[in-house]
Amino acid sequence: MKKEKVTTATQIRRVIAYIVLVIITILCLFWFYILFINSTRSHAELTKGFTLLPSSFIAKNLGNVLLHGTLPIARGMLNSLLISASSAILTTYFSAMTAFAIHAYRFRGRKAIFTFILAIMMIPTQVTSLGFVRLMTSMNLMDNFIPLIVPSIAAPVVFFYMKQSMDATLPASLMEAARIDGASEVRIFNTIVIPLMKPAIAVQAIFAFVSTWNNYFLPALILHKDYMKTLPILIAQLRAADFLKFDMGQVYATIAFSIFPVIVVYLLLSKYIVGGTTAGAVKG
Amino acid sequence: MEKTVKPQRNNKVTRYNKWGYIFLIPFFVVFVIFQLIPLVSTIYNSFFENYRSGLQQIGPNFVGLGNYQKLLTGGDFFKYFGNTMIMWILGFVPQIVISLVLAYWFTDPSLRLKGQRFFKTVIYMPNLIMAAAFAMLFFTLFADTGPINSMLQQVGIWSKPYSFMSHVGSVRGMVAFMNCLMWFGNTTILLMAGMMGIDTSLFEAAEVDGATAHQIFWKVTLPLLRPILVYVMITSLIGGLQMFDVPQILTNGTGDPVRSSMTLIMWLNKHLYNYNYGMGGALSVILLVVTAVLSFAVFRFSASSEVDN
């Protein structure tokens, strides 16, 4: 009798949960659905009003954006890709190296250095940007990708994640064995530690890639020449331009170019991303 | 403990351990060049009057704390700080409520929700979207001639298009909504981890004592989640203070209407573009101090125990 009652209550809660989840799912996907629909429609169709079904102009819109657009979107994608991929590689390799130094060796000041790296974790890039831009200007590195790629070597958040995953997966005995076999420390790091850290490196590489791909504040201060600009800067330029003069099909296609590649990659790799909690990262 | 180990293999251990320093070199070289020097330079600049007025360059003249005084008494600082906080709170409150409920449902064993993988994948997705493109998308969708207006007119909810971009409430609301949408999935995952860490015997004991699901949530789950809730709130506040991409793109950097959605970082960005290094520096330092205080709180809550490993 009592048991029956409990299951009914649970049943009702379950139904409510599903309804809320469906509503939230719609709220999450709705915007991207309209984006998809509208990037398949021509300017004339777009001005007529809204429909829920796609049209057939997607290839034309994408072609217009890439080949005849006023903004160098193709070049922007290439720049974004180059910066993001380089950052992802550098940040994971060198953060693993920094984490390895703290994890594997017992040297004087180790604890202090560890504490220091954790303490600087939350310094926002924005508050140092003034000095950063001035320094890059005097180093002649404006309109250059170096200021956007090389700083990723010192990434406390990635370091912290690597350190935690090393604590869980890298036993000291393994290093002892490698040393007895005569391997040098650099060799141990490159041929034993890095392969063992592959899962953690994959997760952090994805996060680093995506956050660099999306980064707007600093690149906008560094890159001014048209052919050096990344996608977010071009999006801002699109926003600043006189909106009504644009072919709306192209506007949607441009936004789609910035959003959909990330969504596709995410759907392919979501297994790794959703689990890889962002310990210590700043949220919004 | 180390002292007892050391004498036996002193030579070998010290020979290896110098590699600890060597492997730290790349991090510290890059840190010093790209973060420490800029930080010191930013602080240094904050003590100088240094800006351009038209074509004329004023300064740099040492003014001590003059820039700080000008910044804090000018009125704009508190206006923009208020804007930033209002938009953060508008986004954070619904975010934490939704995340708590979802995390509770996902981890409740008696509910056994199906399709959890799918839902988690969907709610986390907005977190990875380019904020600039997302804001541009909202601007386009909510434009006077955009699809949202045309949809609402087609359904007959209103006859004339509503100008979303020229009302204080709707612009702030859109910024808050986007921030909420982009971060609630992340918060849900964090809270789920917290909830799964709670000893299940506590729930069982409460159930045996006849507590309802409602009571268990308020009296058992929530109090035990307090540390992680504080962590989520402070990290979100730190992120909120850095709010930039969404309002910048949505309002094209103006923060309009009447600068009601201008955030502190948008203001900093403006100073940087106008080469106003004195005021920009002072604003950066204030933001740094506020962030440092908040980070210290997070550090005490989460990371300090890690160092002892």
Contacts between the chains, C-beta under 8 A, distances in Angstrom:
chain1	res1	chain2	res2	distance
A	9	B	213	7.6
A	10	B	110	5.5
A	10	B	111	6.7
A	13	B	111	6.4
A	13	B	213	6.8
A	14	B	111	5.5
A	14	B	112	7.9
A	14	B	113	7.1
A	17	B	105	4.7
A	17	B	111	6.2
A	17	B	113	6.0
A	18	B	113	7.4
A	20	B	101	7.3
A	21	B	102	7.6
A	21	B	105	7.8
A	21	B	113	7.6
A	21	B	119	5.3
A	24	B	98	7.1
A	24	B	102	7.5
A	24	B	119	7.9
A	24	B	122	8.0
A	24	B	123	6.5
A	25	B	119	6.6
A	25	B	122	5.0
A	25	B	123	7.6
A	27	B	181	7.1
A	28	B	122	5.3
A	28	B	123	6.1
A	28	B	125	6.5
A	28	B	126	5.9
A	28	B	181	6.7
A	28	B	185	8.0
A	29	B	122	6.6
A	31	B	134	7.7
A	31	B	137	6.2
A	31	B	138	7.4
A	31	B	141	6.9
A	34	B	141	6.2
A	34	B	147	5.8
A	35	B	137	5.8
A	38	B	147	6.6
A	47	B	145	7.3
A	49	B	147	8.0
A	49	B	150	4.6
A	49	B	154	6.3
A	50	B	147	4.2
A	50	B	150	4.9
A	50	B	151	4.8
A	50	B	154	6.8
A	94	B	26	5.1
A	94	B	27	6.5
A	94	B	30	7.8
A	95	B	27	8.0
A	97	B	23	5.1
A	97	B	26	6.5
A	97	B	27	7.7
A	98	B	23	6.8
A	98	B	24	6.2
A	98	B	26	7.4
A	98	B	27	4.3
A	100	B	23	5.8
A	101	B	19	7.4
A	101	B	20	4.7
A	101	B	21	7.5
A	101	B	22	7.8
A	101	B	23	3.6
A	101	B	24	4.7
A	102	B	20	7.4
A	102	B	24	7.9
A	104	B	20	7.4
A	105	B	16	6.6
A	105	B	17	4.6
A	105	B	19	5.9
A	105	B	20	3.1
A	105	B	23	7.7
A	106	B	2	6.2
A	106	B	13	7.3
A	106	B	17	5.8
A	106	B	20	7.5
A	107	B	17	4.5
A	107	B	18	7.2
A	107	B	20	4.1
A	107	B	21	6.1
A	110	B	20	6.6
A	111	B	307	6.1
A	113	B	24	6.7
A	114	B	306	8.0
A	114	B	307	5.3
A	115	B	307	5.3
A	117	B	27	7.6
A	118	B	299	6.7
A	118	B	303	4.9
A	118	B	306	7.1
A	118	B	307	6.9
A	119	B	295	7.7
A	119	B	299	6.7
A	120	B	31	7.6
A	120	B	35	7.4
A	121	B	295	7.3
A	121	B	303	7.6
A	122	B	238	6.1
A	122	B	291	6.2
A	122	B	292	7.8
A	122	B	294	7.8
A	122	B	295	3.8
A	122	B	298	7.0
A	123	B	35	7.0
A	123	B	39	7.3
A	123	B	288	7.1
A	123	B	291	7.2
A	123	B	292	7.9
A	124	B	238	7.5
A	124	B	241	7.9
A	124	B	242	5.1
A	124	B	287	7.2
A	124	B	288	7.8
A	124	B	291	5.9
A	126	B	242	5.8
A	126	B	244	7.1
A	126	B	265	5.3
A	126	B	268	6.4
A	126	B	284	7.4
A	126	B	287	7.1
A	127	B	39	7.6
A	127	B	42	6.8
A	127	B	284	4.4
A	127	B	285	7.5
A	127	B	287	5.0
A	127	B	288	4.3
A	127	B	291	7.0
A	128	B	35	5.9
A	128	B	38	4.3
A	128	B	39	4.6
A	128	B	42	5.7
A	128	B	284	7.3
A	129	B	38	7.5
A	129	B	42	7.9
A	129	B	268	7.6
A	129	B	272	6.7
A	129	B	284	7.4
A	130	B	38	7.5
A	130	B	41	7.4
A	130	B	42	4.6
A	130	B	45	6.2
A	130	B	268	7.9
A	130	B	271	8.0
A	130	B	272	6.2
A	130	B	277	6.3
A	130	B	280	4.9
A	130	B	281	5.6
A	130	B	284	5.5
A	131	B	37	6.8
A	131	B	38	3.3
A	131	B	39	6.1
A	131	B	40	6.9
A	131	B	41	3.2
A	131	B	42	3.9
A	131	B	43	8.0
A	131	B	44	7.9
A	131	B	45	6.9
A	132	B	34	6.9
A	132	B	38	3.9
A	133	B	272	6.5
A	134	B	38	7.7
A	134	B	41	6.0
A	134	B	45	7.4
A	134	B	277	7.3
A	135	B	33	8.0
A	135	B	37	5.9
A	135	B	38	5.5
A	135	B	41	6.3
A	147	B	34	7.3
A	150	B	30	6.3
A	150	B	34	6.7
A	151	B	30	6.2
A	151	B	34	4.0
A	151	B	35	7.1
A	153	B	26	5.5
A	153	B	27	6.6
A	153	B	30	4.2
A	154	B	26	7.9
A	154	B	27	5.0
A	154	B	28	7.6
A	154	B	30	4.2
A	154	B	31	4.1
A	154	B	34	6.9
A	154	B	35	6.6
A	159	B	27	7.4
A	160	B	303	7.5
A	160	B	306	7.7
A	163	B	306	7.8
A	164	B	306	7.5
A	167	B	309	6.1
A	179	B	16	7.5
A	185	B	16	6.8
A	185	B	19	4.4
A	185	B	22	7.9
A	185	B	23	8.0
A	189	B	23	7.3
A	210	B	128	5.0
A	213	B	130	6.7
A	214	B	128	7.7
A	214	B	129	7.5
A	214	B	130	4.1
A	214	B	131	6.2
A	214	B	132	7.2
A	214	B	245	7.9
A	216	B	130	7.9
A	216	B	131	7.1
A	216	B	132	4.7
A	216	B	244	7.6
A	216	B	245	5.0
A	216	B	248	7.6
A	216	B	249	7.7
A	217	B	244	5.7
A	217	B	245	7.1
A	217	B	265	7.4
A	217	B	269	7.1
A	221	B	269	8.0
A	221	B	272	6.2
A	231	B	130	7.1
A	231	B	133	7.5
A	232	B	130	6.0
A	232	B	132	4.0
A	232	B	133	7.2
A	232	B	245	7.6
A	235	B	130	7.4
A	235	B	132	4.7
A	235	B	133	5.3
A	235	B	136	5.0
A	235	B	249	6.7
A	236	B	132	6.2
A	236	B	248	7.4
A	236	B	249	5.7
A	238	B	136	6.5
A	239	B	135	7.9
A	239	B	136	5.4
A	239	B	139	6.4
A	239	B	249	5.3
A	239	B	252	5.4
A	240	B	252	5.5
A	240	B	253	7.8
A	243	B	143	7.1
A	248	B	140	7.7
A	251	B	140	6.0
A	252	B	140	7.0
A	255	B	133	5.2
A	255	B	136	5.6
A	255	B	137	5.1
A	255	B	140	7.1
A	258	B	130	5.0
A	258	B	132	7.5
A	258	B	133	3.9
A	259	B	129	5.7
A	259	B	130	6.3
A	259	B	133	5.1
A	259	B	134	7.2
A	259	B	137	7.3
A	262	B	128	5.4
A	262	B	129	6.6
A	262	B	130	6.9
A	263	B	125	6.7
A	263	B	128	7.7
A	263	B	129	7.6
A	266	B	125	6.1
A	266	B	128	5.4
A	267	B	121	7.4
A	270	B	121	4.6
A	270	B	124	7.5
A	273	B	124	7.0
A	273	B	128	7.5
A	274	B	120	5.3
A	274	B	121	6.2
A	274	B	124	5.2
A	274	B	189	6.6
A	277	B	189	6.0
A	277	B	190	6.4
A	277	B	193	6.2
A	278	B	186	6.9
A	280	B	302	7.2
A	280	B	303	6.6
A	281	B	235	7.5
A	282	B	235	5.9
A	282	B	238	5.3
A	282	B	239	4.6
A	282	B	242	7.0
A	283	B	183	5.6
A	283	B	186	6.2
A	283	B	187	7.2
A	283	B	232	7.3
A	283	B	235	4.8
A	283	B	236	4.7
A	283	B	238	7.8
A	283	B	239	4.5
A	284	B	91	7.7
A	284	B	179	5.2
A	284	B	182	6.0
A	284	B	183	4.6
A	284	B	236	6.8
A	284	B	239	4.3
A	284	B	240	6.7
A	284	B	243	7.2
